[in-house]
Amino acid sequence: MWYDVWAMYQTYSSKPHNQSLSAAENIPRFLKANALMMVHHIVAPVVYGPIILVSSNTPLLTVLLLS
C-alpha cells in the first residue's frame, strides 16, 4: 500500500513541470491531483483487510502482506 503511494509520488514529482517545486509545494498538489487514488489505497486495506481476516480466518500476517 505505502510503496504504491510512494511510487506514484515519485513518478508525479519527476515530471518536468513539478521538478522545480519544493516537496512542501509538491506533496499537497500530488494529493489533490490524486485524491481518489489515495482514498482507494487507504480505504481498501483498512476496510477490506479486517473483513477478509474475520471472514476467512486468515492469519493477520498474511492479510498485512497482501494489502
HELIX and SHEET records of a PDB file:
HELIX    1   1 TRP A    2  SER A   13  1                                  12    
HELIX    2   2 PRO A   16  GLN A   19  1                                   4    
HELIX    3   3 ALA A   23  ALA A   33  1                                  11    
HELIX    4   4 ALA A   35  VAL A   43  1                                   9    
HELIX    5   5 ALA A   44  TYR A   48  3                                   5    
HELIX    6   6 GLY A   49  SER A   56  1                                   8    
HELIX    7   7 LEU A   60  LEU A   66  1                                   7    
END                                                                             
